[in-house]
């Protein structure tokens, strides 16, 4: 039987990228865990005392580090979110991979708003949200988003007038324009998306 996994997600306050790391339920109960960003400048840590977990969470909204205490119900079951003490917005998510990924996507948008101010974040806010919603629908299909290298692991980088899909294995990117009605119409024509990485040998 597959081991039950829990995914931790947060935005790195140093580089701004989303961080997602999986740990098994067994590992969380057996020892302390770390989930660090690939840039090497932020790490989420858990400390288990036999009853509860104390978490140290880097915050991509205010740039500080927060602490929280979670019992078994929140840590090992369902989905939970931890809030930034300064902004009162959720800054860390724990749960199934798909749920955490969706919440991180929304957190990226919120962080951009906090950084630049509401009025100038996106070329067209409505189009951007519609494009992100459409991408979520495409991703929900079997092999809806994959890379030509064979990987199905990717990240989303949200820009002012586009969304970049970046392969987590080979680094290739596919830019999705997100500024006009035509951009949205073009995306809606696609049932699947392929990031143009180097093709695998198969």
N, C-alpha and C positions, 0 to 999 in steps of 0.2 A: 504494500500500500504506500502511495506517495506520502512523503512527510508534509504536514501542514506548514505553510509558509506565511510569514507576516512581512509586509513591505513598509519601510519607513521612507517618508518623502519630505523634503524641505527645499527651500531656495538658498543657495550659497550666498551669504552676504558679501563675499569677496569678489566673485566673478559673475554672480547673478544667474547662474545656470541651475536648473532643477536637479536635485540629487535623489535617486531612488535606489535603495539597497534592501535586499531580501534576507531574512533570517528565519530559521525554522523555530517553531514553538519550543521544541526540545532544547535548542541552543540557548534561547532566551531564558529558559528556566535553569539551565545548567551553569551559565557563566555570563559575565558582563559582555556587552557587544558595542561595536563601533560602526558607524556608517559615515564615511568621509567623502568629500567632493574630490573629483579627479585633479582639481587644481592644487590640492594639498593644503588649502588655507582654512578649511572648516571641517569639523567632525561632530556628528551627533553621537552621544554616548548614553548607554543605559547601565544602571547599577542596581542589581537585584539583591535584596536583603533576606530573601526567603518568603516574603509576604507581598511586598510591593516593589515596583520599579521606580527609581529616580532617574529622570531623563534630563540631560543637558542638551539644549537645542539651539543651534545657530539660527538667527532670525534674518531672513532676507528682506523684511519690511523695515525694521528699525536699525539693523546692523549690530544689535547687541546679542547676548546669549541668555536664554531663559531656562529656568528649571521647572519641572513639573513632576508630580507623583501620580502613578497610575496603578490601579489594582488589576488583578487577573482578568476581570470582565472587560476592561477597556484595552488592556494590552494584548490579550490572546484571542479575542472574539470580536466579530463584526468589524466596524470601522469607527475610528475616533479621530478627533482633531484637537490640537493644542493651540491656544491663542497667544498672540503677542501682547505682552503686558502694556505696551505703550499705545499701539494702534487699536487694540481690542479685536483685531482680525486674526483668523486662523493662519498659522505660519508653519505648522507641522502636521502631517497626516500619517496614520497607522491603519493598515487594513489590507484588503486584497489589492493586487497590482493594478487592475483596471480602475478601481475606485480612486486609489491614490494618484494615479496618472491623470485622471480627469480633474481632480481637485488641484493638483499642481499646475495644470494648464490655466485654470482660473486664477490661481495665485500669481502666476507670471504677469497676467494682464493687470491685476491689482497693483503689483509692485511697480510696473511701468507708470501707472497713473500716479502713484505716490511720488515717484522720482521726478517726473516731468510736468505734473499738473494735468488736470483732466482735459483741458481744451486742445492740447497739441499732441496727444499721445498717438492717435491713429489718423490717417488721411480721412477715413470715414468709419466711425465707430460701428454703425449698423452693419455695414458690409463686413467688417472684421469679425464681428460676433457671428454673422451668418456663415462666413467661411469656416470659422472654428467649429461651428455646429455641424457643417457638412463634412468636415474632416473627421469628426467624431463618428458620424454615420458610416463613412467609408472604412474607417479603422475597425468598426464592429463586424464587418464582413470577413469571411474566411480569406486570409491573405490579402486583405483590403489594402494594406500599405506594407510594402516590403522593399528591399534593396536588391539590385541586380547581382550583388555579390553573394546573395543567398540568405542574408540576415533578415530577420523580422523584428529586430530591436532598433528602435529609432527614438530620437528626441525631437521636440518642437521648439523652434526659436521664433519668437514673435517680434516683428519689426513694425515700423510705422505704417508701411503700405504693403507688407507681404508677410508670409509665414514660411519659414524654412523647415523642411523635414530633413533631419540629419541622421545618417546611419551611425549607430553606436559602435559598430565593428570596424567599418572601413573608412568612416569619416565623410563619405560622399553626401552631397546635399541636393535637394530638389526645392526650388523656390516656387511658392504658390502666390501669385499676385492677389492682393486683398484690398483694393482701393476703389473699384468701380463695379457697377452692375454687371458689366461684361465679364469681369474677373470671376464673379460669383456664378454667372451662367456657364462659363467655361468649365469651372470646377464641377458643377452639377452634372455635366456630361460624362464624367468619369465614374465608373463603377469601382475601379481599383487604381492605385497609384504605385509606380515603380520608381524608386530613387535610382538615378543613373550611376551606380557604382560599377566597379570592375566585375564582369560576369564570372560566376563560379565555374569550376572545371566540369561540372556535370552537364 
